Amino acid sequence: MTKLIHIIISLLLAVLSVVSGAVVDLTDATFEHQTQASTGQTTGRWFVKWYAPWCGHCKTLAPIWEELDQKLQESNPQDGIIIAKVDATKNSEVSARFNIQSYPTLKFFAGRKMYNYKGARNIDALYEFVTEGYKTAPTDTIPAPPSAFDAKMKEIRQKFEAMTENHEHLKFLLEDFEHILDKRKNAAAVLLVLGGVLGFMFGVIVSLLMGIGKVEKTKSNKSKKE
């Protein structure tokens, strides 16, 4: 429920940002919900910048990015073009999904397609690209968002990391676990299912033993009374 409320609030903030002409901040948690990059892109066309706070080129582009947003809101509001940014140093999941290797990296999502921008980083070139230029640019495959299985694996990995934080000898187990997750996802799924089955069987056995114990105790008490 808390996660759902967070998503709803993020979407509302995105709408308000578009109306007010502010650059939208995207995160691991909000990227797919707001851009719908892999699910139809019905929320608009998104021009997204991945950046790092320490990057000099990113700092130079920052005011131009804001200017581009303002120009689009004033001149092309009907196009539904949304300017956004992702702090790659704080959002590793979505950065890894799109294989971000350098900063800034610019990607335009429009018409259920993705375009990698490689041109000049000035206002005129950027504006021309998102309004017309992208139509003749090559497209790239949009990576699928993390599945429910991937999300569960991430949760388990985080729990393992917390458990091994102060136990050096357990870190070897974590490394083996991460190897299974990264290289053998099918094996990890089998392990999860197997663990669930074994846990269920263990619970049944314990319940049966406890039931037998109670029966024996009841018989014993009856014998003592007689």
N, C-alpha and C positions, 0 to 999 in steps of 0.2 A: 504494500500500500504506500509506504514511504517513497519507494522508487517511482511509483506511478505518479505521485504528487510532484516529485522532482521533475519528471519528464514534462508534465502538464505546465508547470511553472516555466520551464525552459522554453517550451513552445510559445507561451504567451510573451515571454521576454523577446523571443525572436521576432514575433509579429510587431511588438512595440518598437523594436530596433529598426525594422524595415520602415515603419511609418515615420519614425523620427529621423531616419537617415543615418543611423549609427552603424558602424561596422559590427557584425555579429561575432561573438566569441564562441567557438565550438570546442567541445571536449570529447573525450572517449565516450562519456555517457550520453551526450546529446547529438553527436554528429549524424548518425543515421536517422534518428527520429526527426531532425530538423531538415536535413538536406534530402532525405529519401533517395540517396544516390543509387541504391540498388533496388528500390521498390517503386519506381514510377516517376520520381522527381516532380510530384504534383505541387510542391510548395514553392516552386519557382526555379530560376536558373541561379546557380551558386558559383561564384568565383572565390576560390578558397586559397588562402596563403598559409603555408606552414613556415614558421619562423622560430628563431631562438633569440632570446633577449640579449645575448652577448654578441650576436652577429652584426657586423658593421653594415653589410649590404641590407640587412633587414631594417636597421635603424634608418637608413637612407630612404628605403621604400615606404616606411610607416606613414609619413605625412602625405605621400602621393596616393597611398591606398585609401586614406580618409578623403582626399580630394576626389578620387575616382567615385567613391560611394556618393558623395554629395552631388557630383555632376550627373550621375545616372538618375538620382532621385529627382533632380530638377528638369533634366532633358528627356529622360526615357522611363518615367514611372510606369507606363503601360507595359513595358517589357518584363517586369517582375524580376529584374536582376538584383541579386543579393550579394553584397560584398562581405566576406567573412575571413576569419583568421583562426589558426590553431597554434598554440604554444607547444611545439614538438617536445620541449624539455619536460613538460608536465603531462603530456598525453601520448604516451608511448604506444598504446594499443592501436589507435587510429593512424598513427604515424607509421607503425610497422605494417599495418594493413595496406597502405598505399606506397610502401617501400620508399619512404622519404630518406634520401641519402645526403642532401645538401640543403642549404638555406640561402635565400628563401626559395621554396618550391611553390609554383602556382598551377592550380588545376581548375578548369572550368567545367561545370556539370550542366548540360543542357540537352533537352530532347532525348533523355535516357542514354546519353553518351558522355564520355569524359575526354577532355582535350587538355594536353599538357602544353602550357605556355612557355615558349623559349625565346620570345622576342625582347625588345627593349623595355626597360622598366620606367618609362615616362608616361605621363598622363594621356598623351595623344595616342600612343601605341596601344596601351592597355584598353582605352575606351574603344578604339577601332576594332580590337580583337573581340571583345565581348558583345559588340553590337552587330558586327558583320564578318570580321575576319575569321572567326572560328568555323564558319560554315564551309570553308574550303580547306580547313586544317585536318590533319590525320587524327583519327580517334584512337583511344586506348581502351583496353578492357577494364571494367570497373570491378575491383576485387569484392568478393562477397563479404558481408559483415560477419563477425564472429558468431558461430552457432551457439545454441543453448549448451551443447556439450563443451565447447571452448570456454564459455563463461563459467561452467561448473569446474572445469579443470583449473581455471585461473583462481577461483575461490579456494580450491583445495591446495593449490600451490602457495597461496598467501598464508593459509593456515599452517602449512608445513614450514614456511619461512619463519613464522612467529614461534613455532615449536623449537626450531633448531637455532634460534638466535643466540642462545647462551649455551649451546651444546655442540661443540665442534665435531664430536664423533657421529652426530646424527646428520651432519651436512652431506656426508657421503650418500646416505639414503635419499636425501633431497636431490642430489645430482643424478642419481639413478632414476628417480621418479620423473625428473624433468626430461631425461633422455627418452623415457618411454612416451611422455606426452608429445615431444617434438618429432620423434622419429617413428613411433609405433602407436598411433592413436587408436587403432583397432584393438591392440593389445591392452591399452589403458581402459577402453570400454569394457573389454572382457573382465579385466580385474575389478572394475567397479561393480559389474553385474554379479561376479562371483562373490565379491565381498558382501553385497547385499543379500545374496542367497544364503551364504554361510551365517551371516548375522541373524537372518530370519530363523534358520534351523537351530542356531544356538539358543535363540529366545524361546522357541518351541520346546526344546529339550529342557531348559531351565524351568519353564512353566510346568511341564509334565513331572519333573522331579519334585518341584515344590508341592504339586497336587498330591503326588504319592506320599510325600512326607506328612502332609496334613492328614491323609487317610490313616496312615500308620499311627500317628499321634492320637487320633480320635479313637482308634481301636484299643490302643494302649490305655487311654483314660477310662474307657468302658470296662476293660478287664480289671483295672484297679478298683473300680467302684463295686464290681460284682464280688 
